[in-house]
Amino acid sequence: MELIDLRCNLSHFLKRSGTLLMRSPVIIFYFIKLNTHLLFNKLTKRKNVIFDINYVGSIQYVIPVINEITRRDLKIAVFISYGDKKIIRALPQLPANCFFPDFLIKYIEFCDIFISPTQWANCPKKGLKICMFHGQPSKNITFISDLIKNFDVLFFVGPLLNEFFELTFASQWRQSNKIRTYNVGYPKSDNLYNNIYTKSKVLRSLNLNEKKTTVIYAPSYEEGTSLREFGEDVIQQLVSLDINVLVKLHPVSLSPEGDPSGTKNIDWIGKLKKFEKFNNYRFLNTNLIDPYLIASDIMITDVSSVAFEFMGLDRPIIYFDSPKFYEKYLVDQFNLDPQSVKDNLFCNAGRHAGLIISTPEELKSAIFRSISNPFEFSSKRKEISKKLLYNPGNATIIAVDTIMDLMKMER
């Protein structure tokens, strides 16, 4: 059966080559180079697994799985479909010939498995397509039917995501046997639960006082969220206090070229440089937040699902209300009912398990309240945490085991 499929793909490959040659010599060069490499792997009994990474911030979601595949020395050839050349420089441990620009995805002929951490991916026509998801459900846009239907398999990070799927799309897809789901977990957070990081080491690496309370500001990036509304005022309030201040922006805010419509091309890295004069301030110009979650005593956010990651540590969270996000942005972009989203755990980043404030001026009292009574919302945080993750600390191994099982099923 595999030989028949290979012959069909090869025939289609030759036909596509002729068609593309008439359109663009550049595309035909990339097309032949990539598919020849993929074909060679097929002929030598190696499986082609393609990871979709559209911008640098997405690396953290798939790199644990890539590293585990490499560690096991499996008969798998890993390829990276990139949307930004910075990704190549960010992954020097991978061979240069495994990278290809994402516009080639639709021209791939010899793919066994395609894996993306987002439903927004452009999927190839050939091969089994897996969506790993890059976090918990939030903002009511986790499952968009026209996008999710492009995948064959979903890797759920935890019961909350699974439950949301069951309530939205499961019945129509299960009846048609279109989709398979697996309770895998969240590979990105494995190190968080395996004691890889310690608070003291992280703070020492930042040259911050270990005895002071550490507050991390981790906002989302969209219109109407706290960063866009008054982010600089938030930071100004924080640095005036006798605390350590960590600022960790959303990956999209760090790479505005990845989503210029979402960030209005604001250079937040440059915009926030003025705060570097404060000794208690550290701007975390990195995409991986996990070490800094361990180092923090309190989180300040708005609608970002990073709140769920911090919630697993059972530490206080302060939420900015962000009415413009719920009442304008979500309505304009997705025609959603603001109040139903704001009150829904599938959409609101767990805001009912923390303090909700409206303005930067309220931060001081909210922080002091959280310091004096860190367990105020502990029961609610623990209740939500039970729904967040499958296989905490072991998700990477489960993910690779599942990928291997799927390969056997696809023979």
DRENDO-1510 file (C-alpha; in Angstrom, 1 decimal, always signed):
<recs>
REC; n; res; u; v; w
REC; 1; MET; +0.0; +0.0; +0.0 .
REC; 2; GLU; +2.8; +2.4; +0.9 .
REC; 3; LEU; +4.5; +1.7; -2.4 .
REC; 4; ILE; +1.3; +2.5; -4.3 .
REC; 5; ASP; +1.0; +5.8; -2.4 .
REC; 6; LEU; +4.6; +6.6; -3.1 .
REC; 7; ARG; +4.2; +6.0; -6.9 .
REC; 8; CYS; +1.1; +8.2; -6.9 .
REC; 9; ASN; +2.9; +11.0; -5.0 .
REC; 10; LEU; +5.9; +10.7; -7.4 .
REC; 11; SER; +3.6; +11.0; -10.4 .
REC; 12; HIS; +1.9; +14.0; -8.9 .
REC; 13; PHE; +5.3; +15.5; -8.1 .
REC; 14; LEU; +6.4; +15.3; -11.7 .
REC; 15; LYS; +3.2; +16.9; -13.0 .
REC; 16; ARG; +3.4; +19.7; -10.4 .
REC; 17; SER; +7.0; +20.3; -11.4 .
REC; 18; GLY; +6.0; +21.0; -15.0 .
REC; 19; THR; +3.2; +23.3; -14.0 .
REC; 20; LEU; +5.2; +25.3; -11.5 .
REC; 21; LEU; +8.1; +25.7; -14.0 .
REC; 22; MET; +5.7; +27.7; -16.2 .
REC; 23; ARG; +4.8; +30.0; -13.2 .
REC; 24; SER; +8.0; +30.7; -11.2 .
REC; 25; PRO; +11.6; +29.4; -11.6 .
REC; 26; VAL; +12.2; +30.3; -7.9 .
REC; 27; ILE; +9.3; +28.3; -6.6 .
REC; 28; ILE; +10.3; +25.3; -8.8 .
REC; 29; PHE; +13.8; +25.4; -7.4 .
REC; 30; TYR; +12.5; +25.3; -3.8 .
REC; 31; PHE; +9.8; +22.7; -4.8 .
REC; 32; ILE; +12.3; +20.3; -6.4 .
REC; 33; LYS; +14.9; +20.7; -3.7 .
REC; 34; LEU; +12.5; +20.0; -0.8 .
REC; 35; ASN; +10.5; +17.2; -2.4 .
REC; 36; THR; +13.7; +15.5; -3.6 .
REC; 37; HIS; +14.9; +15.5; +0.0 .
REC; 38; LEU; +11.5; +14.2; +1.3 .
REC; 39; LEU; +11.4; +11.5; -1.5 .
REC; 40; PHE; +14.9; +10.3; -0.6 .
REC; 41; ASN; +13.8; +9.8; +3.0 .
REC; 42; LYS; +10.8; +7.8; +1.9 .
REC; 43; LEU; +12.9; +5.6; -0.3 .
REC; 44; THR; +15.3; +5.0; +2.6 .
REC; 45; LYS; +12.4; +4.1; +5.0 .
REC; 46; ARG; +12.5; +7.3; +7.0 .
REC; 47; LYS; +9.4; +9.1; +8.0 .
REC; 48; ASN; +9.1; +12.8; +7.2 .
REC; 49; VAL; +7.7; +14.9; +10.1 .
REC; 50; ILE; +7.1; +18.6; +9.4 .
REC; 51; PHE; +6.8; +21.1; +12.3 .
REC; 52; ASP; +5.0; +24.3; +11.5 .
REC; 53; ILE; +6.7; +27.4; +13.2 .
REC; 54; ASN; +5.3; +30.6; +11.8 .
REC; 55; TYR; +7.2; +32.9; +14.1 .
REC; 56; VAL; +10.0; +32.7; +16.7 .
REC; 57; GLY; +7.5; +32.7; +19.6 .
REC; 58; SER; +6.1; +29.4; +18.5 .
REC; 59; ILE; +9.4; +27.5; +18.9 .
REC; 60; GLN; +8.8; +26.9; +22.6 .
REC; 61; TYR; +5.7; +24.8; +21.9 .
REC; 62; VAL; +7.3; +22.3; +19.6 .
REC; 63; ILE; +11.0; +22.2; +20.6 .
REC; 64; PRO; +10.5; +19.7; +23.5 .
REC; 65; VAL; +9.0; +17.2; +21.0 .
REC; 66; ILE; +11.7; +17.8; +18.4 .
REC; 67; ASN; +14.4; +17.3; +21.0 .
REC; 68; GLU; +12.8; +14.1; +22.3 .
REC; 69; ILE; +12.5; +12.7; +18.7 .
REC; 70; THR; +16.2; +13.6; +18.2 .
REC; 71; ARG; +17.2; +12.0; +21.5 .
REC; 72; ARG; +15.5; +8.7; +20.7 .
REC; 73; ASP; +17.4; +8.5; +17.4 .
REC; 74; LEU; +14.2; +7.4; +15.6 .
REC; 75; LYS; +14.0; +6.8; +11.9 .
REC; 76; ILE; +12.3; +10.2; +11.5 .
REC; 77; ALA; +13.5; +13.2; +9.5 .
REC; 78; VAL; +12.4; +16.4; +11.1 .
REC; 79; PHE; +11.7; +19.4; +8.9 .
REC; 80; ILE; +10.7; +23.0; +9.9 .
REC; 81; SER; +8.3; +25.1; +7.9 .
REC; 82; TYR; +9.2; +28.7; +8.9 .
REC; 83; GLY; +7.4; +32.0; +8.5 .
REC; 84; ASP; +10.4; +34.0; +9.6 .
REC; 85; LYS; +14.1; +33.5; +8.9 .
REC; 86; LYS; +14.9; +34.3; +12.5 .
REC; 87; ILE; +13.6; +30.8; +13.3 .
REC; 88; ILE; +16.6; +29.3; +11.5 .
REC; 89; ARG; +19.0; +31.3; +13.6 .
REC; 90; ALA; +17.1; +30.4; +16.8 .
REC; 91; LEU; +17.5; +26.6; +16.1 .
REC; 92; PRO; +21.2; +26.2; +15.4 .
REC; 93; GLN; +21.2; +22.6; +16.6 .
REC; 94; LEU; +19.1; +21.6; +13.6 .
REC; 95; PRO; +20.7; +21.0; +10.1 .
REC; 96; ALA; +20.3; +23.8; +7.7 .
REC; 97; ASN; +18.6; +21.6; +5.1 .
REC; 98; CYS; +15.6; +20.8; +7.3 .
REC; 99; PHE; +14.2; +24.4; +7.0 .
REC; 100; PHE; +12.0; +25.6; +4.3 .
REC; 101; PRO; +9.7; +28.7; +3.8 .
REC; 102; ASP; +6.1; +28.1; +4.7 .
REC; 103; PHE; +4.8; +29.1; +1.3 .
REC; 104; LEU; +6.0; +25.6; +0.1 .
REC; 105; ILE; +3.6; +23.8; +2.4 .
REC; 106; LYS; +0.9; +23.5; -0.2 .
REC; 107; TYR; +3.4; +22.0; -2.7 .
REC; 108; ILE; +4.6; +19.2; -0.4 .
REC; 109; GLU; +4.2; +15.7; -1.9 .
REC; 110; PHE; +5.9; +13.3; +0.6 .
REC; 111; CYS; +4.9; +14.3; +4.1 .
REC; 112; ASP; +4.0; +11.7; +6.7 .
REC; 113; ILE; +3.0; +13.9; +9.6 .
REC; 114; PHE; +2.5; +17.7; +9.8 .
REC; 115; ILE; +2.4; +19.2; +13.3 .
REC; 116; SER; +1.4; +22.7; +14.2 .
REC; 117; PRO; +0.9; +24.4; +17.6 .
REC; 118; THR; -1.9; +26.6; +16.2 .
REC; 119; GLN; -5.1; +26.0; +14.3 .
REC; 120; TRP; -4.2; +28.9; +12.0 .
REC; 121; ALA; -1.6; +26.9; +10.1 .
REC; 122; ASN; -1.7; +26.4; +6.3 .
REC; 123; CYS; -1.8; +22.6; +6.2 .
REC; 124; PRO; -0.4; +20.4; +3.4 .
REC; 125; LYS; -2.7; +18.3; +1.3 .
REC; 126; LYS; -0.7; +15.1; +2.0 .
REC; 127; GLY; +0.1; +13.5; +5.4 .
REC; 128; LEU; -1.5; +13.2; +8.8 .
REC; 129; LYS; -2.2; +16.7; +10.2 .
REC; 130; ILE; -1.8; +17.2; +14.0 .
REC; 131; CYS; -2.7; +20.3; +16.0 .
REC; 132; MET; -0.9; +20.4; +19.3 .
REC; 133; PHE; -2.3; +23.7; +20.6 .
REC; 134; HIS; -0.2; +26.3; +22.3 .
REC; 135; GLY; -2.1; +26.9; +25.5 .
REC; 136; GLN; -5.4; +26.8; +27.3 .
REC; 137; PRO; -8.7; +28.0; +25.8 .
REC; 138; SER; -9.1; +31.7; +26.0 .
REC; 139; LYS; -10.9; +34.6; +24.3 .
REC; 140; ASN; -13.5; +32.2; +22.8 .
REC; 141; ILE; -11.4; +31.7; +19.6 .
REC; 142; THR; -9.7; +28.4; +20.5 .
REC; 143; PHE; -11.8; +26.4; +18.0 .
REC; 144; ILE; -12.7; +28.0; +14.7 .
REC; 145; SER; -14.5; +25.3; +12.7 .
REC; 146; ASP; -13.2; +26.3; +9.3 .
REC; 147; LEU; -9.6; +26.0; +10.6 .
REC; 148; ILE; -9.9; +23.0; +12.9 .
REC; 149; LYS; -11.4; +20.9; +10.2 .
REC; 150; ASN; -8.1; +21.0; +8.3 .
REC; 151; PHE; -6.6; +18.7; +11.0 .
REC; 152; ASP; -7.0; +14.9; +11.4 .
REC; 153; VAL; -5.7; +14.7; +15.0 .
REC; 154; LEU; -5.9; +17.1; +18.1 .
REC; 155; PHE; -3.5; +16.8; +21.0 .
REC; 156; PHE; -5.3; +18.2; +24.0 .
REC; 157; VAL; -3.3; +20.0; +26.7 .
REC; 158; GLY; -5.8; +19.2; +29.5 .
REC; 159; PRO; -9.4; +18.5; +30.5 .
REC; 160; LEU; -10.5; +22.2; +30.1 .
REC; 161; LEU; -9.5; +22.2; +26.5 .
REC; 162; ASN; -11.1; +18.8; +26.0 .
REC; 163; GLU; -14.3; +19.9; +27.6 .
REC; 164; PHE; -14.5; +23.0; +25.5 .
REC; 165; PHE; -14.1; +20.9; +22.4 .
REC; 166; GLU; -16.9; +18.6; +23.5 .
REC; 167; LEU; -19.2; +21.5; +24.0 .
REC; 168; THR; -18.5; +23.1; +20.6 .
REC; 169; PHE; -17.6; +20.7; +17.8 .
REC; 170; ALA; -17.2; +17.2; +18.9 .
REC; 171; SER; -20.6; +15.7; +18.0 .
REC; 172; GLN; -20.5; +16.8; +14.3 .
REC; 173; TRP; -16.9; +15.5; +13.8 .
REC; 174; ARG; -17.2; +12.3; +15.8 .
REC; 175; GLN; -20.2; +11.2; +13.7 .
REC; 176; SER; -18.2; +11.6; +10.5 .
REC; 177; ASN; -15.0; +10.0; +12.1 .
REC; 178; LYS; -13.2; +13.0; +10.8 .
REC; 179; ILE; -11.1; +13.8; +13.8 .
REC; 180; ARG; -9.2; +11.9; +16.5 .
REC; 181; THR; -8.3; +13.4; +19.9 .
REC; 182; TYR; -5.6; +12.4; +22.4 .
REC; 183; ASN; -5.0; +13.5; +25.9 .
REC; 184; VAL; -1.4; +14.4; +25.6 .
REC; 185; GLY; -0.6; +17.4; +27.9 .
REC; 186; TYR; +1.5; +20.5; +27.4 .
REC; 187; PRO; +5.2; +19.7; +26.5 .
REC; 188; LYS; +6.2; +23.3; +26.9 .
REC; 189; SER; +5.5; +23.2; +30.6 .
REC; 190; ASP; +7.2; +19.9; +31.4 .
REC; 191; ASN; +10.2; +21.7; +32.9 .
REC; 192; LEU; +7.9; +23.7; +35.1 .
REC; 193; TYR; +6.8; +20.5; +36.8 .
REC; 194; ASN; +10.1; +18.7; +36.8 .
REC; 195; ASN; +11.9; +21.1; +39.1 .
REC; 196; ILE; +14.3; +22.2; +36.4 .
REC; 197; TYR; +14.1; +25.8; +37.6 .
REC; 198; THR; +14.5; +27.3; +41.1 .
REC; 199; LYS; +13.4; +30.8; +42.2 .
REC; 200; SER; +16.8; +31.7; +43.8 .
REC; 201; LYS; +18.8; +30.7; +40.7 .
REC; 202; VAL; +16.5; +32.6; +38.3 .
REC; 203; LEU; +16.6; +35.8; +40.4 .
REC; 204; ARG; +20.4; +35.5; +40.8 .
REC; 205; SER; +20.7; +35.2; +37.1 .
REC; 206; LEU; +18.8; +38.5; +36.8 .
REC; 207; ASN; +20.8; +40.1; +39.5 .
REC; 208; LEU; +17.7; +40.8; +41.6 .
REC; 209; ASN; +17.3; +40.7; +45.4 .
REC; 210; GLU; +16.0; +37.3; +46.4 .
REC; 211; LYS; +14.4; +38.6; +49.6 .
REC; 212; LYS; +12.0; +41.0; +47.8 .
REC; 213; THR; +8.6; +40.1; +46.4 .
REC; 214; THR; +8.8; +39.5; +42.7 .
REC; 215; VAL; +5.9; +40.6; +40.5 .
REC; 216; ILE; +5.7; +39.6; +36.8 .
REC; 217; TYR; +3.6; +41.6; +34.3 .
REC; 218; ALA; +2.5; +39.3; +31.5 .
REC; 219; PRO; -0.2; +41.0; +29.4 .
REC; 220; SER; -1.7; +39.9; +26.1 .
REC; 221; TYR; -1.2; +41.9; +23.0 .
REC; 222; GLU; -4.6; +42.7; +21.4 .
REC; 223; GLU; -6.4; +45.9; +21.2 .
REC; 224; GLY; -8.2; +46.8; +24.4 .
REC; 225; THR; -5.8; +44.8; +26.6 .
REC; 226; SER; -3.8; +46.5; +29.4 .
REC; 227; LEU; -0.5; +46.8; +27.4 .
REC; 228; ARG; -2.2; +48.7; +24.6 .
REC; 229; GLU; -4.4; +50.8; +26.9 .
REC; 230; PHE; -1.9; +51.8; +29.6 .
REC; 231; GLY; +1.0; +49.4; +29.7 .
REC; 232; GLU; +3.7; +52.1; +30.4 .
REC; 233; ASP; +1.6; +53.5; +33.3 .
REC; 234; VAL; +1.4; +49.9; +34.7 .
REC; 235; ILE; +5.2; +49.5; +34.7 .
REC; 236; GLN; +5.7; +53.0; +36.1 .
REC; 237; GLN; +3.5; +52.1; +39.1 .
REC; 238; LEU; +5.3; +48.8; +39.6 .
REC; 239; VAL; +8.9; +50.2; +39.5 .
REC; 240; SER; +7.9; +52.8; +42.1 .
REC; 241; LEU; +7.4; +50.0; +44.7 .
REC; 242; ASP; +10.0; +48.2; +46.7 .
REC; 243; ILE; +9.6; +44.9; +44.7 .
REC; 244; ASN; +11.3; +43.1; +41.8 .
REC; 245; VAL; +9.5; +43.9; +38.5 .
REC; 246; LEU; +9.6; +41.4; +35.6 .
REC; 247; VAL; +8.0; +42.4; +32.3 .
REC; 248; LYS; +7.3; +39.5; +30.0 .
REC; 249; LEU; +5.3; +40.4; +26.9 .
REC; 250; HIS; +3.4; +38.0; +24.7 .
REC; 251; PRO; +5.5; +36.5; +21.9 .
REC; 252; VAL; +3.5; +38.5; +19.3 .
REC; 253; SER; +4.4; +41.7; +21.1 .
REC; 254; LEU; +8.1; +40.7; +20.8 .
REC; 255; SER; +7.7; +40.0; +17.1 .
REC; 256; PRO; +5.3; +42.5; +15.7 .
REC; 257; GLU; +6.2; +41.5; +12.1 .
REC; 258; GLY; +4.5; +38.1; +13.0 .
REC; 259; ASP; +1.2; +39.8; +13.4 .
REC; 260; PRO; +1.3; +43.5; +12.4 .
REC; 261; SER; -2.4; +43.9; +12.5 .
REC; 262; GLY; -2.5; +42.6; +16.1 .
REC; 263; THR; +0.2; +44.9; +17.4 .
REC; 264; LYS; -0.1; +47.9; +15.1 .
REC; 265; ASN; +3.7; +47.4; +14.5 .
REC; 266; ILE; +4.5; +48.9; +17.9 .
REC; 267; ASP; +8.1; +48.3; +18.9 .
REC; 268; TRP; +7.5; +47.5; +22.5 .
REC; 269; ILE; +11.1; +46.5; +23.1 .
REC; 270; GLY; +12.3; +50.0; +22.1 .
REC; 271; LYS; +9.3; +51.7; +23.8 .
REC; 272; LEU; +10.0; +50.2; +27.2 .
REC; 273; LYS; +13.8; +50.8; +27.2 .
REC; 274; LYS; +13.3; +53.9; +29.3 .
REC; 275; PHE; +12.5; +51.7; +32.4 .
REC; 276; GLU; +15.9; +50.1; +32.3 .
REC; 277; LYS; +17.2; +52.9; +34.5 .
REC; 278; PHE; +15.3; +51.4; +37.5 .
REC; 279; ASN; +17.4; +48.8; +39.4 .
REC; 280; ASN; +14.4; +46.7; +40.3 .
REC; 281; TYR; +13.2; +46.4; +36.6 .
REC; 282; ARG; +14.0; +43.6; +34.2 .
REC; 283; PHE; +12.6; +43.3; +30.7 .
REC; 284; LEU; +12.5; +39.6; +29.6 .
REC; 285; ASN; +13.4; +39.7; +25.9 .
REC; 286; THR; +12.7; +36.0; +25.5 .
REC; 287; ASN; +9.8; +33.9; +24.5 .
REC; 288; LEU; +10.1; +31.2; +27.2 .
REC; 289; ILE; +8.3; +32.4; +30.3 .
REC; 290; ASP; +8.5; +29.2; +32.5 .
REC; 291; PRO; +11.7; +30.0; +34.6 .
REC; 292; TYR; +10.2; +33.4; +35.4 .
REC; 293; LEU; +6.9; +32.0; +36.5 .
REC; 294; ILE; +8.8; +30.0; +39.1 .
REC; 295; ALA; +10.7; +33.2; +40.2 .
REC; 296; SER; +7.5; +35.2; +40.6 .
REC; 297; ASP; +5.3; +35.6; +43.7 .
REC; 298; ILE; +2.5; +37.5; +41.9 .
REC; 299; MET; +1.3; +37.8; +38.3 .
REC; 300; ILE; -0.4; +40.8; +36.7 .
REC; 301; THR; -2.2; +40.1; +33.4 .
REC; 302; ASP; -5.5; +40.7; +31.6 .
REC; 303; VAL; -6.9; +38.1; +29.2 .
REC; 304; SER; -3.8; +36.0; +28.5 .
REC; 305; SER; -4.0; +32.3; +29.0 .
REC; 306; VAL; -0.5; +32.5; +30.7 .
REC; 307; ALA; -2.6; +33.1; +33.8 .
REC; 308; PHE; -3.5; +29.4; +33.7 .
REC; 309; GLU; +0.2; +28.5; +33.6 .
REC; 310; PHE; +0.9; +30.6; +36.7 .
REC; 311; MET; -2.3; +29.3; +38.4 .
REC; 312; GLY; -0.8; +25.8; +38.6 .
REC; 313; LEU; +1.7; +27.2; +41.1 .
REC; 314; ASP; -1.1; +28.5; +43.3 .
REC; 315; ARG; +0.1; +32.0; +43.6 .
REC; 316; PRO; -1.9; +35.3; +43.4 .
REC; 317; ILE; -3.0; +36.7; +40.1 .
REC; 318; ILE; -4.2; +40.3; +39.5 .
REC; 319; TYR; -6.3; +40.8; +36.3 .
REC; 320; PHE; -7.0; +44.1; +34.5 .
REC; 321; ASP; -10.6; +44.2; +33.6 .
REC; 322; SER; -10.0; +45.2; +29.9 .
REC; 323; PRO; -13.6; +46.2; +29.0 .
REC; 324; LYS; -12.5; +47.4; +25.5 .
REC; 325; PHE; -11.2; +44.0; +24.7 .
REC; 326; TYR; -14.4; +42.2; +25.6 .
REC; 327; GLU; -16.9; +44.9; +24.5 .
REC; 328; LYS; -15.2; +46.1; +21.3 .
REC; 329; TYR; -12.4; +44.0; +20.1 .
REC; 330; LEU; -14.1; +40.6; +20.4 .
REC; 331; VAL; -17.3; +42.1; +19.0 .
REC; 332; ASP; -15.6; +43.7; +16.0 .
REC; 333; GLN; -13.3; +40.8; +15.2 .
REC; 334; PHE; -15.5; +37.7; +16.0 .
REC; 335; ASN; -19.0; +39.0; +16.7 .
REC; 336; LEU; -19.0; +37.6; +20.2 .
REC; 337; ASP; -21.2; +38.5; +23.1 .
REC; 338; PRO; -19.0; +40.4; +25.6 .
REC; 339; GLN; -20.6; +39.3; +28.9 .
REC; 340; SER; -20.9; +35.6; +28.0 .
REC; 341; VAL; -17.1; +35.6; +27.2 .
REC; 342; LYS; -16.1; +37.6; +30.3 .
REC; 343; ASP; -18.0; +35.2; +32.6 .
REC; 344; ASN; -16.9; +32.0; +30.9 .
REC; 345; LEU; -13.8; +30.0; +32.1 .
REC; 346; PHE; -13.2; +28.8; +28.6 .
REC; 347; CYS; -12.7; +32.4; +27.5 .
REC; 348; ASN; -11.6; +34.6; +30.4 .
REC; 349; ALA; -8.2; +33.2; +31.6 .
REC; 350; GLY; -9.7; +32.3; +35.0 .
REC; 351; ARG; -10.2; +35.9; +36.1 .
REC; 352; HIS; -12.7; +34.9; +38.8 .
REC; 353; ALA; -9.8; +33.2; +40.7 .
REC; 354; GLY; -7.9; +36.5; +41.2 .
REC; 355; LEU; -8.3; +40.2; +42.0 .
REC; 356; ILE; -9.8; +42.3; +39.2 .
REC; 357; ILE; -8.8; +45.9; +38.9 .
REC; 358; SER; -9.5; +48.6; +36.3 .
REC; 359; THR; -6.6; +51.1; +36.4 .
REC; 360; PRO; -2.9; +51.2; +37.1 .
REC; 361; GLU; -3.5; +53.3; +40.2 .
REC; 362; GLU; -5.2; +50.3; +41.8 .
REC; 363; LEU; -2.1; +48.2; +41.5 .
REC; 364; LYS; -0.4; +49.2; +44.8 .
REC; 365; SER; -3.2; +48.2; +47.0 .
REC; 366; ALA; -3.9; +45.0; +45.0 .
REC; 367; ILE; -0.2; +44.0; +45.3 .
REC; 368; PHE; -0.1; +44.7; +49.1 .
REC; 369; ARG; -3.4; +42.7; +49.5 .
REC; 370; SER; -1.9; +39.8; +47.6 .
REC; 371; ILE; +1.3; +39.9; +49.7 .
REC; 372; SER; -0.6; +40.0; +53.0 .
REC; 373; ASN; -3.0; +37.2; +52.0 .
REC; 374; PRO; -1.6; +35.1; +49.2 .
REC; 375; PHE; -4.1; +32.3; +49.8 .
REC; 376; GLU; -7.2; +34.5; +49.4 .
REC; 377; PHE; -8.2; +32.8; +46.1 .
REC; 378; SER; -6.3; +29.6; +46.6 .
REC; 379; SER; -9.3; +27.3; +46.7 .
REC; 380; LYS; -10.5; +28.7; +43.4 .
REC; 381; ARG; -7.1; +28.5; +41.8 .
REC; 382; LYS; -6.7; +24.8; +42.9 .
REC; 383; GLU; -10.2; +24.0; +41.5 .
REC; 384; ILE; -9.3; +25.4; +38.1 .
REC; 385; SER; -5.8; +23.8; +38.2 .
REC; 386; LYS; -7.3; +20.4; +38.3 .
REC; 387; LYS; -8.7; +21.0; +34.8 .
REC; 388; LEU; -5.6; +22.4; +33.1 .
REC; 389; LEU; -3.1; +19.7; +32.3 .
REC; 390; TYR; -2.8; +16.0; +31.3 .
REC; 391; ASN; +0.5; +14.3; +32.2 .
REC; 392; PRO; +2.2; +17.3; +33.8 .
REC; 393; GLY; +5.9; +16.9; +33.5 .
REC; 394; ASN; +5.6; +14.0; +31.2 .
REC; 395; ALA; +3.7; +15.4; +28.2 .
REC; 396; THR; +6.7; +15.4; +25.8 .
REC; 397; ILE; +7.2; +11.7; +26.2 .
REC; 398; ILE; +3.4; +11.1; +25.7 .
REC; 399; ALA; +3.4; +13.3; +22.6 .
REC; 400; VAL; +6.3; +11.4; +20.9 .
REC; 401; ASP; +4.8; +8.0; +21.9 .
REC; 402; THR; +1.5; +9.1; +20.4 .
REC; 403; ILE; +3.2; +10.3; +17.2 .
REC; 404; MET; +4.9; +6.9; +16.9 .
REC; 405; ASP; +1.7; +5.1; +17.4 .
REC; 406; LEU; +0.0; +7.2; +14.8 .
REC; 407; MET; +2.7; +6.4; +12.3 .
REC; 408; LYS; +2.1; +2.7; +12.8 .
REC; 409; MET; -1.7; +3.2; +12.3 .
REC; 410; GLU; -1.1; +5.1; +9.1 .
REC; 411; ARG; +0.8; +2.3; +7.4 .
</recs>
